[in-house]
Amino acid sequence: MQVKQITELSNSQFAAKRKPVTEERLQNEYDYYRSLMLLQKMLNVGLITQEEFVKIDLRNRQSFSPFGAELMP
């Protein structure tokens, strides 16, 4: 059996790239959230299909760049 020693990792190895939170970024986040709520309502009443919902949401994420967009499926 091999035993490996676990050492602390420096913060520089996993340093996240931080973007400042500006008024524009906050507005984009709010606009994305509003568009998502509208899309959800359209889906619920049958105005759009699930496939259309996914396509439109993907485009909205590209347009509005919400904070966690790169983590979203």
Secondary structure, DSSP 8 states (H G I E B T S, - for coil): ----------GGGG--------HHHHHHHHHHHHHHHHHHHHHHTTSS-HHHHHHHHHHHHHHH--TTGGG--
